Amino acid sequence: MTEDDVDRTCSRAGCRASANWRIDWRNPKIHGPERRKTWVACDEHVDYLRSFLAARDFPLDVSTLEVVP
Ligand SMILES: [Zn+2]
């Protein structure tokens, strides 16, 4: 999977900003170790989404979403 497969609009409900961050996460209760979900976030919402997942003890990785020229 390449970066181009990711929707670049912020995953926060109602936000249409373009994303600069990606959050790869999973729910251990419904996802096996190989399953990953990806959210993307704008600068404003990356902390909100990360906190949302962290509060549920979901494993997550936050990384920058590279912009393809
Ligand atoms: Zn946003």
N, CA, C, O and the ligand as a Tripos MOL2 file, in Angstrom:
@<TRIPOS>MOLECULE
protein
  277   275    70     0     0
PROTEIN
NO_CHARGES

@<TRIPOS>ATOM
      1 N           0.8450   -1.1960    0.0000 N.3       1 MET1
      2 CA          0.0000    0.0000    0.0000 C.3       1 MET1
      3 C           0.8810    1.2470    0.0000 C.2       1 MET1
      4 O           1.8140    1.3590    0.7960 O.2       1 MET1
      5 N           0.5870    2.1510   -0.8700 N.am      2 THR2
      6 CA          1.3690    3.3790   -0.9480 C.3       2 THR2
      7 C           0.6080    4.5270   -0.3120 C.2       2 THR2
      8 O          -0.5740    4.4010    0.0070 O.2       2 THR2
      9 N           1.2860    5.6370   -0.1320 N.am      3 GLU3
     10 CA          0.6460    6.8280    0.4380 C.3       3 GLU3
     11 C          -0.5410    7.2860   -0.4120 C.2       3 GLU3
     12 O          -1.4850    7.8900    0.0990 O.2       3 GLU3
     13 N          -0.4850    6.9960   -1.6960 N.am      4 ASP4
     14 CA         -1.5340    7.4680   -2.5910 C.3       4 ASP4
     15 C          -2.8780    6.7930   -2.3400 C.2       4 ASP4
     16 O          -3.9120    7.2690   -2.8090 O.2       4 ASP4
     17 N          -2.8640    5.6750   -1.5950 N.am      5 ASP5
     18 CA         -4.1090    4.9740   -1.3150 C.3       5 ASP5
     19 C          -4.8880    5.6120   -0.1660 C.2       5 ASP5
     20 O          -6.0340    5.2440    0.0920 O.2       5 ASP5
     21 N          -4.2690    6.5610    0.5160 N.am      6 VAL6
     22 CA         -4.8970    7.1600    1.6930 C.3       6 VAL6
     23 C          -5.6740    8.4080    1.2900 C.2       6 VAL6
     24 O          -5.1650    9.2780    0.5840 O.2       6 VAL6
     25 N          -6.9070    8.4720    1.7500 N.am      7 ASP7
     26 CA         -7.7060    9.6790    1.5820 C.3       7 ASP7
     27 C          -7.0270   10.8150    2.3410 C.2       7 ASP7
     28 O          -6.6890   10.6550    3.5140 O.2       7 ASP7
     29 N          -6.8260   11.9350    1.7050 N.am      8 ARG8
     30 CA         -6.0660   13.0100    2.3280 C.3       8 ARG8
     31 C          -6.9290   14.0510    3.0230 C.2       8 ARG8
     32 O          -6.4270   15.0910    3.4500 O.2       8 ARG8
     33 N          -8.2150   13.7820    3.1380 N.am      9 THR9
     34 CA         -9.0740   14.6910    3.8900 C.3       9 THR9
     35 C          -9.1330   14.2280    5.3400 C.2       9 THR9
     36 O          -9.3220   13.0440    5.6190 O.2       9 THR9
     37 N          -8.9710   15.1790    6.2610 N.am     10 CYS10
     38 CA         -8.9790   14.8960    7.7050 C.3      10 CYS10
     39 C         -10.1250   13.9480    8.0920 C.2      10 CYS10
     40 O         -11.2580   14.1070    7.6360 O.2      10 CYS10
     41 N          -9.8070   12.9590    8.9420 N.am     11 SER11
     42 CA        -10.7960   11.9570    9.3390 C.3      11 SER11
     43 C         -11.7700   12.4550   10.4130 C.2      11 SER11
     44 O         -12.7710   11.7920   10.6830 O.2      11 SER11
     45 N         -11.4980   13.5940   11.0190 N.am     12 ARG12
     46 CA        -12.3950   14.1600   12.0130 C.3      12 ARG12
     47 C         -13.7270   14.4780   11.3580 C.2      12 ARG12
     48 O         -13.7670   15.1190   10.3080 O.2      12 ARG12
     49 N         -14.8320   14.0280   11.9790 N.am     13 ALA13
     50 CA        -16.1570   14.2490   11.4130 C.3      13 ALA13
     51 C         -16.3970   15.7340   11.1610 C.2      13 ALA13
     52 O         -16.2010   16.5630   12.0490 O.2      13 ALA13
     53 N         -16.8160   16.0550    9.9600 N.am     14 GLY14
     54 CA        -17.1600   17.4330    9.6370 C.3      14 GLY14
     55 C         -15.9960   18.2930    9.2030 C.2      14 GLY14
     56 O         -16.1950   19.4310    8.7780 O.2      14 GLY14
     57 N         -14.7840   17.7760    9.3010 N.am     15 CYS15
     58 CA        -13.6100   18.5620    8.9110 C.3      15 CYS15
     59 C         -13.2270   18.2110    7.4770 C.2      15 CYS15
     60 O         -13.0810   17.0400    7.1280 O.2      15 CYS15
     61 N         -13.0670   19.2430    6.6540 N.am     16 ARG16
     62 CA        -12.7150   19.0080    5.2500 C.3      16 ARG16
     63 C         -11.2950   19.4800    4.9510 C.2      16 ARG16
     64 O         -10.9070   19.6020    3.7890 O.2      16 ARG16
     65 N         -10.5260   19.7440    6.0010 N.am     17 ALA17
     66 CA         -9.1580   20.2150    5.7900 C.3      17 ALA17
     67 C          -8.2970   19.0890    5.2370 C.2      17 ALA17
     68 O          -8.5660   17.9120    5.4790 O.2      17 ALA17
     69 N          -7.2750   19.4540    4.5020 N.am     18 SER18
     70 CA         -6.3620   18.4310    4.0110 C.3      18 SER18
     71 C          -5.4400   17.9870    5.1430 C.2      18 SER18
     72 O          -5.0400   18.7850    5.9900 O.2      18 SER18
     73 N          -5.1170   16.7070    5.1360 N.am     19 ALA19
     74 CA         -4.3910   16.1110    6.2500 C.3      19 ALA19
     75 C          -2.8920   16.2240    6.0800 C.2      19 ALA19
     76 O          -2.3660   16.1230    4.9720 O.2      19 ALA19
     77 N          -2.2130   16.4350    7.1970 N.am     20 ASN20
     78 CA         -0.7580   16.4260    7.2190 C.3      20 ASN20
     79 C          -0.2040   15.2620    8.0280 C.2      20 ASN20
     80 O           1.0060   15.0370    8.0610 O.2      20 ASN20
     81 N          -1.0950   14.5240    8.6780 N.am     21 TRP21
     82 CA         -0.6870   13.4440    9.5750 C.3      21 TRP21
     83 C          -1.4870   12.1970    9.2810 C.2      21 TRP21
     84 O          -2.6230   12.2610    8.8100 O.2      21 TRP21
     85 N          -0.8830   11.0690    9.5620 N.am     22 ARG22
     86 CA         -1.6180    9.8130    9.4900 C.3      22 ARG22
     87 C          -1.4950    9.0980   10.8350 C.2      22 ARG22
     88 O          -0.4530    9.1380   11.4900 O.2      22 ARG22
     89 N          -2.5750    8.4520   11.2210 N.am     23 ILE23
     90 CA         -2.5990    7.6950   12.4680 C.3      23 ILE23
     91 C          -2.9960    6.2660   12.1060 C.2      23 ILE23
     92 O          -4.1200    6.0060   11.6780 O.2      23 ILE23
     93 N          -2.0590    5.3560   12.2860 N.am     24 ASP24
     94 CA         -2.3350    3.9370   12.0430 C.3      24 ASP24
     95 C          -2.6520    3.2940   13.3770 C.2      24 ASP24
     96 O          -1.8640    3.3830   14.3190 O.2      24 ASP24
     97 N          -3.7890    2.6530   13.4600 N.am     25 TRP25
     98 CA         -4.2460    2.1360   14.7490 C.3      25 TRP25
     99 C          -5.0410    0.8630   14.5340 C.2      25 TRP25
    100 O          -5.3850    0.5020   13.4090 O.2      25 TRP25
    101 N          -5.3270    0.1890   15.6480 N.am     26 ARG26
    102 CA         -6.2250   -0.9550   15.5850 C.3      26 ARG26
    103 C          -6.9470   -1.1060   16.9110 C.2      26 ARG26
    104 O          -6.4880   -0.6260   17.9480 O.2      26 ARG26
    105 N          -8.0690   -1.7710   16.8570 N.am     27 ASN27
    106 CA         -8.8310   -2.1150   18.0530 C.3      27 ASN27
    107 C          -8.5260   -3.5730   18.3810 C.2      27 ASN27
    108 O          -8.9490   -4.4680   17.6490 O.2      27 ASN27
    109 N          -7.7950   -3.8290   19.4730 N.am     28 PRO28
    110 CA         -7.3770   -5.2080   19.7710 C.3      28 PRO28
    111 C          -8.5540   -6.1490   19.9950 C.2      28 PRO28
    112 O          -8.4010   -7.3650   19.8820 O.2      28 PRO28
    113 N          -9.7180   -5.6060   20.3100 N.am     29 LYS29
    114 CA        -10.8780   -6.4580   20.5670 C.3      29 LYS29
    115 C         -11.4890   -7.0040   19.2800 C.2      29 LYS29
    116 O         -12.0930   -8.0760   19.2960 O.2      29 LYS29
    117 N         -11.3430   -6.2960   18.1820 N.am     30 ILE30
    118 CA        -11.9690   -6.7440   16.9260 C.3      30 ILE30
    119 C         -10.9730   -6.9530   15.8000 C.2      30 ILE30
    120 O         -11.3030   -7.5620   14.7820 O.2      30 ILE30
    121 N          -9.7420   -6.4460   15.9760 N.am     31 HIS31
    122 CA         -8.7510   -6.5700   14.9230 C.3      31 HIS31
    123 C          -7.6180   -7.4840   15.3760 C.2      31 HIS31
    124 O          -7.1550   -7.3700   16.5110 O.2      31 HIS31
    125 N          -7.1730   -8.3700   14.5300 N.am     32 GLY32
    126 CA         -5.9740   -9.1440   14.8080 C.3      32 GLY32
    127 C          -4.7440   -8.2530   14.6860 C.2      32 GLY32
    128 O          -4.8340   -7.1110   14.2350 O.2      32 GLY32
    129 N          -3.5880   -8.7890   15.0950 N.am     33 PRO33
    130 CA         -2.3560   -7.9800   15.0760 C.3      33 PRO33
    131 C          -1.9910   -7.4720   13.6880 C.2      33 PRO33
    132 O          -1.2990   -6.4610   13.5680 O.2      33 PRO33
    133 N          -2.4380   -8.1480   12.6430 N.am     34 GLU34
    134 CA         -2.0630   -7.7440   11.2920 C.3      34 GLU34
    135 C          -3.0070   -6.7070   10.7010 C.2      34 GLU34
    136 O          -2.7300   -6.1290    9.6500 O.2      34 GLU34
    137 N          -4.1250   -6.4750   11.3870 N.am     35 ARG35
    138 CA         -5.1040   -5.5160   10.8680 C.3      35 ARG35
    139 C          -4.7560   -4.1160   11.3390 C.2      35 ARG35
    140 O          -4.4630   -3.9070   12.5160 O.2      35 ARG35
    141 N          -4.7870   -3.1730   10.4370 N.am     36 ARG36
    142 CA         -4.5440   -1.7880   10.7890 C.3      36 ARG36
    143 C          -5.6050   -0.9140   10.1340 C.2      36 ARG36
    144 O          -5.9880   -1.1250    8.9830 O.2      36 ARG36
    145 N          -6.0640    0.0590   10.8860 N.am     37 LYS37
    146 CA         -6.9010    1.1040   10.3210 C.3      37 LYS37
    147 C          -6.0430    2.3530   10.2070 C.2      37 LYS37
    148 O          -5.1300    2.5640   11.0050 O.2      37 LYS37
    149 N          -6.3360    3.1710    9.2220 N.am     38 THR38
    150 CA         -5.5960    4.4180    9.0690 C.3      38 THR38
    151 C          -6.5510    5.5960    9.0690 C.2      38 THR38
    152 O          -7.4850    5.6620    8.2700 O.2      38 THR38
    153 N          -6.3020    6.5120    9.9680 N.am     39 TRP39
    154 CA         -6.9700    7.8030    9.9270 C.3      39 TRP39
    155 C          -5.9350    8.8240    9.4900 C.2      39 TRP39
    156 O          -4.7370    8.6480    9.7130 O.2      39 TRP39
    157 N          -6.4050    9.8800    8.8740 N.am     40 VAL40
    158 CA         -5.5190   10.9960    8.5640 C.3      40 VAL40
    159 C          -6.0880   12.2380    9.2350 C.2      40 VAL40
    160 O          -7.2950   12.3370    9.4590 O.2      40 VAL40
    161 N          -5.2210   13.1720    9.5490 N.am     41 ALA41
    162 CA         -5.6440   14.3320   10.3240 C.3      41 ALA41
    163 C          -4.9360   15.5960    9.8840 C.2      41 ALA41
    164 O          -3.7810   15.5650    9.4600 O.2      41 ALA41
    165 N          -5.6460   16.7090    9.9910 N.am     42 CYS42
    166 CA         -5.0330   18.0110    9.7830 C.3      42 CYS42
    167 C          -4.2830   18.4050   11.0660 C.2      42 CYS42
    168 O          -4.3820   17.7200   12.0840 O.2      42 CYS42
    169 N          -3.5420   19.5030   11.0070 N.am     43 ASP43
    170 CA         -2.7730   19.9400   12.1740 C.3      43 ASP43
    171 C          -3.6600   20.1690   13.3880 C.2      43 ASP43
    172 O          -3.2590   19.9110   14.5220 O.2      43 ASP43
    173 N          -4.8700   20.6580   13.1360 N.am     44 GLU44
    174 CA         -5.7670   21.0040   14.2310 C.3      44 GLU44
    175 C          -6.3030   19.7720   14.9490 C.2      44 GLU44
    176 O          -6.5470   19.8180   16.1550 O.2      44 GLU44
    177 N          -6.4880   18.6830   14.2320 N.am     45 HIS45
    178 CA         -7.1940   17.5410   14.8070 C.3      45 HIS45
    179 C          -6.3180   16.3310   15.1050 C.2      45 HIS45
    180 O          -6.8200   15.3350   15.6250 O.2      45 HIS45
    181 N          -5.0470   16.3850   14.7990 N.am     46 VAL46
    182 CA         -4.1990   15.2190   15.0560 C.3      46 VAL46
    183 C          -4.1730   14.8860   16.5480 C.2      46 VAL46
    184 O          -4.2040   13.7150   16.9240 O.2      46 VAL46
    185 N          -4.1170   15.9090   17.3910 N.am     47 ASP47
    186 CA         -4.0920   15.6450   18.8330 C.3      47 ASP47
    187 C          -5.4280   15.1060   19.3200 C.2      47 ASP47
    188 O          -5.4670   14.2380   20.1920 O.2      47 ASP47
    189 N          -6.5190   15.6110   18.7660 N.am     48 TYR48
    190 CA         -7.8480   15.1260   19.1420 C.3      48 TYR48
    191 C          -7.9930   13.6410   18.8100 C.2      48 TYR48
    192 O          -8.4320   12.8500   19.6450 O.2      48 TYR48
    193 N          -7.6250   13.2770   17.6000 N.am     49 LEU49
    194 CA         -7.7990   11.8820   17.1740 C.3      49 LEU49
    195 C          -6.8560   10.9490   17.9260 C.2      49 LEU49
    196 O          -7.2260    9.8280   18.2740 O.2      49 LEU49
    197 N          -5.6480   11.4150   18.1700 N.am     50 ARG50
    198 CA         -4.6920   10.5920   18.9160 C.3      50 ARG50
    199 C          -5.2010   10.3630   20.3440 C.2      50 ARG50
    200 O          -5.1120    9.2540   20.8710 O.2      50 ARG50
    201 N          -5.7360   11.4210   20.9630 N.am     51 SER51
    202 CA         -6.2640   11.2940   22.3270 C.3      51 SER51
    203 C          -7.4760   10.3760   22.3630 C.2      51 SER51
    204 O          -7.6460    9.5990   23.3030 O.2      51 SER51
    205 N          -8.3240   10.4680   21.3290 N.am     52 PHE52
    206 CA         -9.5170    9.6320   21.2250 C.3      52 PHE52
    207 C          -9.1290    8.1550   21.2610 C.2      52 PHE52
    208 O          -9.7510    7.3580   21.9620 O.2      52 PHE52
    209 N          -8.1070    7.8040   20.5080 N.am     53 LEU53
    210 CA         -7.6680    6.4040   20.4420 C.3      53 LEU53
    211 C          -6.9000    6.0090   21.7030 C.2      53 LEU53
    212 O          -7.0760    4.9080   22.2250 O.2      53 LEU53
    213 N          -6.0570    6.9050   22.1830 N.am     54 ALA54
    214 CA         -5.2480    6.6010   23.3630 C.3      54 ALA54
    215 C          -6.1400    6.3720   24.5810 C.2      54 ALA54
    216 O          -5.8240    5.5460   25.4380 O.2      54 ALA54
    217 N          -7.2550    7.1030   24.6590 N.am     55 ALA55
    218 CA         -8.1800    6.9440   25.7790 C.3      55 ALA55
    219 C          -8.8060    5.5550   25.8010 C.2      55 ALA55
    220 O          -9.2710    5.0930   26.8430 O.2      55 ALA55
    221 N          -8.8160    4.8980   24.6520 N.am     56 ARG56
    222 CA         -9.3780    3.5430   24.5490 C.3      56 ARG56
    223 C          -8.3040    2.4680   24.5820 C.2      56 ARG56
    224 O          -8.5880    1.2880   24.3770 O.2      56 ARG56
    225 N          -7.0530    2.8890   24.8450 N.am     57 ASP57
    226 CA         -5.9290    1.9470   24.9040 C.3      57 ASP57
    227 C          -5.7180    1.2050   23.5950 C.2      57 ASP57
    228 O          -5.2880    0.0510   23.5890 O.2      57 ASP57
    229 N          -6.0270    1.8780   22.4720 N.am     58 PHE58
    230 CA         -5.7450    1.2680   21.1830 C.3      58 PHE58
    231 C          -4.2850    1.5480   20.8220 C.2      58 PHE58
    232 O          -3.8130    2.6730   20.9770 O.2      58 PHE58
    233 N          -3.5710    0.5260   20.3410 N.am     59 PRO59
    234 CA         -2.2090    0.7790   19.8620 C.3      59 PRO59
    235 C          -2.2530    1.6850   18.6340 C.2      59 PRO59
    236 O          -3.0880    1.4910   17.7510 O.2      59 PRO59
    237 N          -1.3780    2.6530   18.5740 N.am     60 LEU60
    238 CA         -1.4000    3.5870   17.4470 C.3      60 LEU60
    239 C          -0.0120    4.1200   17.1440 C.2      60 LEU60
    240 O           0.8620    4.1760   18.0080 O.2      60 LEU60
    241 N           0.1610    4.5070   15.8980 N.am     61 ASP61
    242 CA          1.3750    5.1740   15.4580 C.3      61 ASP61
    243 C           0.9730    6.4310   14.7060 C.2      61 ASP61
    244 O           0.1030    6.3920   13.8360 O.2      61 ASP61
    245 N           1.6020    7.5360   15.0410 N.am     62 VAL62
    246 CA          1.3570    8.7820   14.3330 C.3      62 VAL62
    247 C           2.5800    9.1030   13.5000 C.2      62 VAL62
    248 O           3.7060    9.0660   13.9950 O.2      62 VAL62
    249 N           2.3560    9.4190   12.2320 N.am     63 SER63
    250 CA          3.4740    9.7900   11.3810 C.3      63 SER63
    251 C           3.0170   10.8700   10.4090 C.2      63 SER63
    252 O           1.8210   11.0890   10.2210 O.2      63 SER63
    253 N           3.9700   11.5270    9.8050 N.am     64 THR64
    254 CA          3.6070   12.5750    8.8660 C.3      64 THR64
    255 C           3.1210   11.9450    7.5650 C.2      64 THR64
    256 O           3.5910   10.8870    7.1480 O.2      64 THR64
    257 N           2.1720   12.6260    6.9430 N.am     65 LEU65
    258 CA          1.6510   12.1820    5.6590 C.3      65 LEU65
    259 C           2.4190   12.9330    4.5850 C.2      65 LEU65
    260 O           2.2410   14.1370    4.3980 O.2      65 LEU65
    261 N           3.2630   12.2100    3.8920 N.am     66 GLU66
    262 CA          4.1020   12.8510    2.8960 C.3      66 GLU66
    263 C           3.2580   13.3990    1.7610 C.2      66 GLU66
    264 O           2.3530   12.7290    1.2640 O.2      66 GLU66
    265 N           3.5590   14.6020    1.3640 N.am     67 VAL67
    266 CA          2.8520   15.2150    0.2570 C.3      67 VAL67
    267 C           3.5820   14.8910   -1.0430 C.2      67 VAL67
    268 O           4.7740   15.1590   -1.1940 O.2      67 VAL67
    269 N           2.8430   14.3140   -1.9610 N.am     68 VAL68
    270 CA          3.4240   14.0020   -3.2590 C.3      68 VAL68
    271 C           3.3490   15.2540   -4.1280 C.2      68 VAL68
    272 O           2.2590   15.7890   -4.3300 O.2      68 VAL68
    273 N           4.4630   15.7280   -4.6400 N.am     69 PRO69
    274 CA          4.4650   16.9420   -5.4580 C.3      69 PRO69
    275 C           3.5540   16.8220   -6.6670 C.2      69 PRO69
    276 O           3.4470   17.7620   -7.4540 O.2      69 PRO69
    277 ZN         -9.2790   18.3070   10.7700 Zn       70 ZN70
@<TRIPOS>BOND
     1     1     2 1
     2     2     3 1
     3     3     4 2
     4     3     5 am
     5     5     6 1
     6     6     7 1
     7     7     8 2
     8     7     9 am
     9     9    10 1
    10    10    11 1
    11    11    12 2
    12    11    13 am
    13    13    14 1
    14    14    15 1
    15    15    16 2
    16    15    17 am
    17    17    18 1
    18    18    19 1
    19    19    20 2
    20    19    21 am
    21    21    22 1
    22    22    23 1
    23    23    24 2
    24    23    25 am
    25    25    26 1
    26    26    27 1
    27    27    28 2
    28    27    29 am
    29    29    30 1
    30    30    31 1
    31    31    32 2
    32    31    33 am
    33    33    34 1
    34    34    35 1
    35    35    36 2
    36    35    37 am
    37    37    38 1
    38    38    39 1
    39    39    40 2
    40    39    41 am
    41    41    42 1
    42    42    43 1
    43    43    44 2
    44    43    45 am
    45    45    46 1
    46    46    47 1
    47    47    48 2
    48    47    49 am
    49    49    50 1
    50    50    51 1
    51    51    52 2
    52    51    53 am
    53    53    54 1
    54    54    55 1
    55    55    56 2
    56    55    57 am
    57    57    58 1
    58    58    59 1
    59    59    60 2
    60    59    61 am
    61    61    62 1
    62    62    63 1
    63    63    64 2
    64    63    65 am
    65    65    66 1
    66    66    67 1
    67    67    68 2
    68    67    69 am
    69    69    70 1
    70    70    71 1
    71    71    72 2
    72    71    73 am
    73    73    74 1
    74    74    75 1
    75    75    76 2
    76    75    77 am
    77    77    78 1
    78    78    79 1
    79    79    80 2
    80    79    81 am
    81    81    82 1
    82    82    83 1
    83    83    84 2
    84    83    85 am
    85    85    86 1
    86    86    87 1
    87    87    88 2
    88    87    89 am
    89    89    90 1
    90    90    91 1
    91    91    92 2
    92    91    93 am
    93    93    94 1
    94    94    95 1
    95    95    96 2
    96    95    97 am
    97    97    98 1
    98    98    99 1
    99    99   100 2
   100    99   101 am
   101   101   102 1
   102   102   103 1
   103   103   104 2
   104   103   105 am
   105   105   106 1
   106   106   107 1
   107   107   108 2
   108   107   109 am
   109   109   110 1
   110   110   111 1
   111   111   112 2
   112   111   113 am
   113   113   114 1
   114   114   115 1
   115   115   116 2
   116   115   117 am
   117   117   118 1
   118   118   119 1
   119   119   120 2
   120   119   121 am
   121   121   122 1
   122   122   123 1
   123   123   124 2
   124   123   125 am
   125   125   126 1
   126   126   127 1
   127   127   128 2
   128   127   129 am
   129   129   130 1
   130   130   131 1
   131   131   132 2
   132   131   133 am
   133   133   134 1
   134   134   135 1
   135   135   136 2
   136   135   137 am
   137   137   138 1
   138   138   139 1
   139   139   140 2
   140   139   141 am
   141   141   142 1
   142   142   143 1
   143   143   144 2
   144   143   145 am
   145   145   146 1
   146   146   147 1
   147   147   148 2
   148   147   149 am
   149   149   150 1
   150   150   151 1
   151   151   152 2
   152   151   153 am
   153   153   154 1
   154   154   155 1
   155   155   156 2
   156   155   157 am
   157   157   158 1
   158   158   159 1
   159   159   160 2
   160   159   161 am
   161   161   162 1
   162   162   163 1
   163   163   164 2
   164   163   165 am
   165   165   166 1
   166   166   167 1
   167   167   168 2
   168   167   169 am
   169   169   170 1
   170   170   171 1
   171   171   172 2
   172   171   173 am
   173   173   174 1
   174   174   175 1
   175   175   176 2
   176   175   177 am
   177   177   178 1
   178   178   179 1
   179   179   180 2
   180   179   181 am
   181   181   182 1
   182   182   183 1
   183   183   184 2
   184   183   185 am
   185   185   186 1
   186   186   187 1
   187   187   188 2
   188   187   189 am
   189   189   190 1
   190   190   191 1
   191   191   192 2
   192   191   193 am
   193   193   194 1
   194   194   195 1
   195   195   196 2
   196   195   197 am
   197   197   198 1
   198   198   199 1
   199   199   200 2
   200   199   201 am
   201   201   202 1
   202   202   203 1
   203   203   204 2
   204   203   205 am
   205   205   206 1
   206   206   207 1
   207   207   208 2
   208   207   209 am
   209   209   210 1
   210   210   211 1
   211   211   212 2
   212   211   213 am
   213   213   214 1
   214   214   215 1
   215   215   216 2
   216   215   217 am
   217   217   218 1
   218   218   219 1
   219   219   220 2
   220   219   221 am
   221   221   222 1
   222   222   223 1
   223   223   224 2
   224   223   225 am
   225   225   226 1
   226   226   227 1
   227   227   228 2
   228   227   229 am
   229   229   230 1
   230   230   231 1
   231   231   232 2
   232   231   233 am
   233   233   234 1
   234   234   235 1
   235   235   236 2
   236   235   237 am
   237   237   238 1
   238   238   239 1
   239   239   240 2
   240   239   241 am
   241   241   242 1
   242   242   243 1
   243   243   244 2
   244   243   245 am
   245   245   246 1
   246   246   247 1
   247   247   248 2
   248   247   249 am
   249   249   250 1
   250   250   251 1
   251   251   252 2
   252   251   253 am
   253   253   254 1
   254   254   255 1
   255   255   256 2
   256   255   257 am
   257   257   258 1
   258   258   259 1
   259   259   260 2
   260   259   261 am
   261   261   262 1
   262   262   263 1
   263   263   264 2
   264   263   265 am
   265   265   266 1
   266   266   267 1
   267   267   268 2
   268   267   269 am
   269   269   270 1
   270   270   271 1
   271   271   272 2
   272   271   273 am
   273   273   274 1
   274   274   275 1
   275   275   276 2
@<TRIPOS>SUBSTRUCTURE
     1 MET1         2 RESIDUE 1 A MET
     2 THR2         6 RESIDUE 1 A THR
     3 GLU3        10 RESIDUE 1 A GLU
     4 ASP4        14 RESIDUE 1 A ASP
     5 ASP5        18 RESIDUE 1 A ASP
     6 VAL6        22 RESIDUE 1 A VAL
     7 ASP7        26 RESIDUE 1 A ASP
     8 ARG8        30 RESIDUE 1 A ARG
     9 THR9        34 RESIDUE 1 A THR
    10 CYS10       38 RESIDUE 1 A CYS
    11 SER11       42 RESIDUE 1 A SER
    12 ARG12       46 RESIDUE 1 A ARG
    13 ALA13       50 RESIDUE 1 A ALA
    14 GLY14       54 RESIDUE 1 A GLY
    15 CYS15       58 RESIDUE 1 A CYS
    16 ARG16       62 RESIDUE 1 A ARG
    17 ALA17       66 RESIDUE 1 A ALA
    18 SER18       70 RESIDUE 1 A SER
    19 ALA19       74 RESIDUE 1 A ALA
    20 ASN20       78 RESIDUE 1 A ASN
    21 TRP21       82 RESIDUE 1 A TRP
    22 ARG22       86 RESIDUE 1 A ARG
    23 ILE23       90 RESIDUE 1 A ILE
    24 ASP24       94 RESIDUE 1 A ASP
    25 TRP25       98 RESIDUE 1 A TRP
    26 ARG26      102 RESIDUE 1 A ARG
    27 ASN27      106 RESIDUE 1 A ASN
    28 PRO28      110 RESIDUE 1 A PRO
    29 LYS29      114 RESIDUE 1 A LYS
    30 ILE30      118 RESIDUE 1 A ILE
    31 HIS31      122 RESIDUE 1 A HIS
    32 GLY32      126 RESIDUE 1 A GLY
    33 PRO33      130 RESIDUE 1 A PRO
    34 GLU34      134 RESIDUE 1 A GLU
    35 ARG35      138 RESIDUE 1 A ARG
    36 ARG36      142 RESIDUE 1 A ARG
    37 LYS37      146 RESIDUE 1 A LYS
    38 THR38      150 RESIDUE 1 A THR
    39 TRP39      154 RESIDUE 1 A TRP
    40 VAL40      158 RESIDUE 1 A VAL
    41 ALA41      162 RESIDUE 1 A ALA
    42 CYS42      166 RESIDUE 1 A CYS
    43 ASP43      170 RESIDUE 1 A ASP
    44 GLU44      174 RESIDUE 1 A GLU
    45 HIS45      178 RESIDUE 1 A HIS
    46 VAL46      182 RESIDUE 1 A VAL
    47 ASP47      186 RESIDUE 1 A ASP
    48 TYR48      190 RESIDUE 1 A TYR
    49 LEU49      194 RESIDUE 1 A LEU
    50 ARG50      198 RESIDUE 1 A ARG
    51 SER51      202 RESIDUE 1 A SER
    52 PHE52      206 RESIDUE 1 A PHE
    53 LEU53      210 RESIDUE 1 A LEU
    54 ALA54      214 RESIDUE 1 A ALA
    55 ALA55      218 RESIDUE 1 A ALA
    56 ARG56      222 RESIDUE 1 A ARG
    57 ASP57      226 RESIDUE 1 A ASP
    58 PHE58      230 RESIDUE 1 A PHE
    59 PRO59      234 RESIDUE 1 A PRO
    60 LEU60      238 RESIDUE 1 A LEU
    61 ASP61      242 RESIDUE 1 A ASP
    62 VAL62      246 RESIDUE 1 A VAL
    63 SER63      250 RESIDUE 1 A SER
    64 THR64      254 RESIDUE 1 A THR
    65 LEU65      258 RESIDUE 1 A LEU
    66 GLU66      262 RESIDUE 1 A GLU
    67 VAL67      266 RESIDUE 1 A VAL
    68 VAL68      270 RESIDUE 1 A VAL
    69 PRO69      274 RESIDUE 1 A PRO
    70 ZN70       277 GROUP 0 **** ****
